[in-house]
């Protein structure tokens, strides 16, 4: 493969990465814990946009439970964001002549 073609492909990949990052940032992904008692809305940019806590948790006044459920919901949302990002990255890199195991 010649250098000019490699540079052209690298530029295209860079442009595609920018588009992918913008698409991810615009996405809203939900994570939850406690059977939906705590829900977290997270953007693909991993910024939390909204937290919803079932009112019954406040009535029980179990601070430790609420904190644990919030951590679990955050982690669930972050894991989903990572999965979506990985899928988009694989689609972006399909057909590119890259070494095995190469990842952005």
C-alpha positions in Angstrom: 0.0 0.0 0.0 1.5 3.4 -0.9 1.9 6.2 1.6 -0.6 8.6 -0.1 -3.3 6.0 0.1 -2.5 5.2 3.8 -2.6 8.9 4.6 -5.9 9.2 2.8 -7.3 6.3 4.8 -6.0 7.7 8.1 -7.7 11.1 7.4 -10.9 9.3 6.6 -10.7 7.3 9.8 -10.0 10.5 11.8 -13.0 12.2 10.2 -15.2 9.1 10.9 -13.9 9.0 14.6 -15.0 12.6 15.0 -18.5 11.8 13.7 -18.7 8.7 15.9 -17.7 10.8 19.0 -20.4 13.4 18.1 -23.0 10.6 17.6 -22.0 9.0 20.9 -22.2 12.3 22.8 -25.8 12.9 21.4 -26.9 9.4 22.5 -28.8 8.9 25.8 -28.3 5.5 27.4 -30.1 4.2 30.5 -28.7 2.3 33.4 -30.7 1.0 36.3 -30.5 -0.9 39.5 -32.9 -2.4 42.0 -35.3 -3.5 39.4 -35.5 0.1 38.1 -35.8 1.8 41.4 -32.8 3.9 40.5 -32.3 4.9 36.9 -29.4 6.9 35.4 -29.5 8.6 32.0 -26.0 8.9 30.6 -24.8 10.4 27.4 -22.4 8.5 25.2 -19.8 11.0 26.3 -20.2 9.4 29.8 -21.8 12.6 31.2 -24.7 11.9 33.6 -27.8 13.8 32.4 -30.5 12.6 34.8 -31.0 10.4 37.9 -34.4 9.1 38.8 -35.0 7.5 42.2 -38.3 5.7 43.0 -40.1 7.7 45.8 -40.5 4.5 47.9 -36.8 4.5 48.5 -37.0 7.9 50.2 -39.8 6.6 52.5 -37.6 3.8 53.7 -34.9 6.3 54.4 -32.2 3.7 53.8 -29.3 5.9 52.8 -26.9 3.0 52.3 -29.3 1.2 50.0 -29.9 4.4 47.9 -26.1 4.9 47.6 -25.5 1.3 46.6 -28.3 1.4 44.0 -26.9 4.7 42.6 -23.5 3.2 42.2 -24.9 0.1 40.5 -27.0 2.2 38.1 -24.1 4.4 37.2 -21.9 1.4 36.5 -24.7 -0.2 34.5 -25.1 2.9 32.3 -21.3 3.2 31.9 -21.0 -0.4 30.8 -23.8 0.1 28.2 -22.0 3.2 26.9 -18.8 1.2 26.5 -20.6 -1.5 24.6 -22.2 0.9 22.2 -18.9 2.7 21.7 -17.1 -0.6 21.0 -19.8 -1.6 18.4 -19.5 1.8 16.7 -15.7 1.5 16.6 -15.9 -1.9 15.1 -18.2 -0.7 12.4 -15.9 2.3 11.8 -12.9 0.1 11.4 -14.5 -2.6 9.2 -12.6 -3.0 6.0 -9.5 -1.1 7.3 -6.2 -2.9 6.9 -5.1 -2.7 10.5 -3.0 -5.1 12.5 -4.8 -7.7 14.7 -5.9 -6.3 18.1 -5.5 -2.7 17.0 -8.0 -0.5 18.9 -8.7 3.2 19.1 
